[in-house]
């Protein structure tokens, strides 16, 4: 429908460098559903499962985070259908939100952790919240940065928040885009507070996404996220552990999304970063410094 087309159009920003990043530890785990998931680890210390945005893209764009905080053990799964976590088919039966959640539960068991720290950006934050809704006693804390909401409500304004920042040239390029990656590159400035910052980092958007099924993955998964919105909002109220919400003040996700999450999870602590959009570590040095300070404090 029209709403889902808009959800697909705006996508969560992903930066996918063409080179494969070498993890200090990389391995495959095989879920009971015969899904092979690639997992990469960086750093040493407290274990943090770090979830990338998307859905449908790899996690390479989060590299500055694990490089800046090497005193944590960041465990980063290639989410199903992305990176080296290949699927034999992409359809509604294996691209449900619950499938992603069960992948995380399998990873938790594999790591032999009683509780996990989940940190997620954008769609990754939505996935982290979905896991906490189903397994509230298995999560030590949630750290959500630039995250979409627990419900589907933010979809109604996220697209327009991006478009209002684009020039006619940007819009023309987006209209002519032949792929999701090209479209993302065109609307890239819509995710930033500073257009100069957006243009200086635009070249980081790889025109060859990690998987050619990204469009299908995105559409199917977000459709299911909308479908499960109400039940998720009810279930996650059982989660009583700490929640940290980190967001750029000018993030197109919108302040109302953060306050909606706070209303559902009253224990949430909100941290805004001024003059900052969807990717604080790329916005400018001041925003990046503040982001890392807040994230490090939340992880501790």
C-alpha positions in Angstrom: 0.0 0.0 0.0 1.0 3.6 -0.1 2.2 3.8 3.5 4.5 0.8 3.0 5.9 2.3 -0.2 6.8 5.4 1.8 8.4 3.2 4.5 10.5 1.6 1.8 11.4 4.8 0.2 12.9 6.4 3.2 14.8 3.4 4.5 17.1 3.6 7.5 20.4 5.1 6.5 23.2 2.6 6.0 26.7 3.2 5.0 28.1 0.2 3.2 31.8 0.5 2.3 32.7 -1.8 -0.6 35.6 -3.5 1.3 34.7 -6.3 3.7 35.9 -5.3 7.2 38.1 -7.9 9.0 36.8 -8.8 12.4 39.1 -10.1 15.1 36.7 -13.0 15.4 34.2 -14.2 12.7 32.1 -17.3 12.8 28.8 -18.9 11.7 26.1 -20.2 13.9 23.3 -22.4 12.7 19.9 -21.9 14.1 17.3 -24.6 14.6 15.5 -23.3 11.5 18.5 -24.1 9.4 19.5 -20.5 9.0 23.3 -19.8 9.0 24.1 -16.5 10.7 27.5 -14.8 10.3 28.7 -13.1 13.5 31.6 -10.7 13.8 33.3 -9.6 17.0 35.4 -6.5 17.8 37.1 -5.4 21.0 37.5 -6.9 24.4 35.5 -6.5 27.6 31.8 -6.4 28.5 29.7 -8.1 25.8 27.4 -5.8 23.8 25.3 -7.1 20.9 25.2 -4.2 18.4 22.4 -4.2 15.9 22.6 -2.3 12.6 19.8 -0.5 10.8 18.0 -1.5 7.7 16.4 -3.9 7.6 18.4 -5.3 4.7 21.9 -3.8 5.0 25.2 -4.7 6.6 26.8 -3.3 9.7 30.0 -1.8 8.3 28.7 1.8 8.8 29.0 1.2 12.6 32.7 0.7 12.4 33.6 4.1 14.0 31.6 3.0 17.1 33.5 -0.2 17.8 36.8 1.4 16.9 36.2 4.3 19.3 35.1 2.0 22.2 37.6 -0.9 22.0 37.1 -1.8 25.7 33.9 -3.5 24.9 33.3 -6.8 23.1 30.9 -5.8 20.3 29.2 -8.9 18.9 27.6 -7.9 15.6 25.4 -10.4 13.7 24.8 -10.1 10.0 21.0 -10.0 10.2 19.2 -12.7 8.2 19.5 -12.1 4.5 22.3 -9.5 4.8 26.1 -9.8 4.6 27.1 -13.4 4.8 23.9 -14.5 6.5 22.3 -15.9 3.3 18.8 -17.2 2.9 17.6 -19.6 0.2 14.5 -17.6 -0.2 13.2 -14.2 0.8 9.5 -14.2 1.6 7.0 -13.4 4.4 7.6 -16.7 6.1 11.2 -16.0 7.0 11.3 -12.2 7.1 9.0 -11.7 10.1 10.0 -9.6 13.1 9.7 -12.7 15.2 12.3 -14.5 13.0 14.8 -11.8 13.7 14.0 -12.0 17.4 14.5 -15.7 17.5 17.9 -15.3 15.7 18.9 -13.0 18.6 17.7 -15.5 21.2 19.7 -18.2 19.5 22.8 -16.0 19.5 22.3 -15.3 23.2 22.2 -19.0 24.0 25.3 -19.6 21.8 27.2 -16.9 23.7 26.1 -18.5 27.0 24.8 -15.2 28.4 22.1 -15.2 31.0 21.2 -11.6 30.0 22.4 -9.4 27.1 23.1 -5.8 26.6 21.4 -4.7 23.3 22.5 -1.6 21.5 20.7 -0.8 18.2 20.7 2.0 15.7 17.6 2.9 13.7 15.9 -0.4 12.7 18.4 -2.1 15.0 16.8 -0.3 17.9 13.4 -1.4 16.7 14.7 -5.0 16.7 16.2 -4.7 20.1 12.9 -3.4 21.5 11.1 -6.3 19.8 13.4 -8.8 21.5 12.9 -7.1 24.9 9.1 -7.4 24.3 9.3 -11.1 23.9 12.2 -11.9 26.3 12.0 -9.1 28.9 14.0 -11.2 31.5 16.8 -11.9 29.0 17.9 -8.3 28.6 20.1 -6.4 31.0 19.6 -3.0 29.3 18.5 -1.4 26.1 20.5 1.3 24.3 18.6 2.7 21.4 20.1 5.5 19.2 18.2 7.1 16.4 15.7 4.3 16.8 12.3 4.1 15.2 9.4 3.7 17.6 8.0 0.7 19.4 4.8 1.3 17.4 4.3 2.2 13.7 3.3 5.8 14.5 6.5 7.4 13.5 6.1 6.2 9.9 3.5 9.0 9.4 6.0 11.8 9.7 9.5 10.4 9.2 9.3 10.5 5.4 8.2 14.2 5.4 10.9 15.1 7.9 13.5 13.9 5.4 11.9 15.4 2.3 11.6 18.9 3.8 15.4 19.1 3.9 16.0 18.1 0.3 16.6 20.4 -2.6 14.9 20.1 -6.0 18.2 18.5 -7.2 18.1 15.9 -4.5 14.4 15.1 -5.2 15.1 14.8 -8.9 18.0 12.4 -8.3 15.8 10.3 -6.0 13.1 10.1 -8.6 15.6 8.9 -11.2 17.2 6.4 -8.9 17.3 2.9 -10.2 18.1 1.2 -6.9 17.6 1.6 -3.2 21.3 2.5 -2.8 21.0 5.2 -5.4 17.8 6.5 -3.8 19.5 6.5 -0.4 22.4 8.5 -1.8 20.0 11.1 -3.2 18.1 11.6 0.0 21.2 11.4 2.2 21.1 15.1 3.2 17.7 14.5 4.7 19.2 12.6 7.6 21.6 15.3 8.7 21.4 18.6 10.5 24.2 20.0 8.4 24.0 19.7 4.7 27.7 20.2 4.5 28.2 17.2 6.7 25.9 15.2 4.6 27.6 16.1 1.4 31.1 15.4 2.8 30.0 11.9 3.8 27.8 11.1 0.9 30.5 9.2 -0.9 30.4 6.6 1.9 27.1 5.4 0.7 28.1 2.4 -1.4 26.0 2.0 -4.6 26.4 -1.8 -4.3 24.4 -2.8 -1.3 25.6 -5.9 0.6 22.7 -7.9 -0.8 20.6 -7.4 -3.9 17.6 -8.6 -1.9 17.7 -5.5 0.3 14.6 -4.0 -1.2 12.5 -7.1 -0.7 13.9 -7.7 2.9 13.0 -4.1 3.8 9.5 -4.2 2.5 8.6 -7.5 4.0 10.1 -6.8 7.4 8.6 -3.4 7.8 5.2 -4.6 6.8 5.4 -7.2 9.6 6.6 -4.5 12.0 3.5 -2.5 11.3 1.3 -5.6 11.6 2.7 -6.4 15.1 2.8 -2.9 16.4 0.0 -3.1 18.9 1.0 -6.4 20.4 4.6 -5.3 20.8 3.6 -2.1 22.6 1.6 -4.2 25.1 4.2 -6.9 25.6 7.2 -4.5 26.1 5.6 -2.9 29.1 6.7 -6.0 31.1 10.3 -4.9 30.5 11.6 -3.1 33.6 15.3 -2.9 33.0 17.1 0.4 32.1 16.5 2.0 28.7 18.7 4.7 27.2 17.4 6.7 24.3 20.0 8.7 22.4 18.9 10.9 19.6 20.0 13.9 17.6 17.7 16.8 18.2 17.1 17.2 14.5 16.9 13.4 13.7 14.0 13.0 11.2 12.8 10.2 13.5 11.4 13.0 15.5 11.3 14.0 19.2 7.7 12.6 19.4 9.1 9.1 18.8 11.4 9.3 21.8 8.6 10.6 24.0 6.2 7.9 22.8 8.8 5.3 23.8 9.2 7.0 27.2 5.5 6.8 27.7 5.6 3.0 27.0 8.8 2.5 29.0 8.8 5.1 31.8 12.2 4.0 33.1 13.8 5.3 29.9 16.4 8.0 30.1 16.5 10.5 27.2 19.6 12.1 25.8 19.4 14.6 23.0 22.4 15.7 21.0 22.0 19.3 19.8 22.4 20.3 16.2 22.5 16.7 15.1 20.7 14.3 12.8 20.3 10.6 12.4 24.0 9.6 12.6 25.8 11.5 15.4 29.2 10.0 14.8 29.1 11.5 11.3 27.5 14.8 11.9 30.5 16.7 13.3 33.2 16.3 15.9 31.1 17.9 18.6 28.1 15.6 18.1 30.4 12.6 17.8 32.2 13.4 21.0 28.9 13.8 22.9 27.5 10.6 21.4 30.4 8.5 22.5 30.3 10.0 26.0 26.6 9.1 26.3 27.0 5.7 24.8 30.0 4.8 26.9 28.2 5.9 30.1 25.1 3.9 29.1 27.2 0.8 28.4 28.8 1.1 31.9 
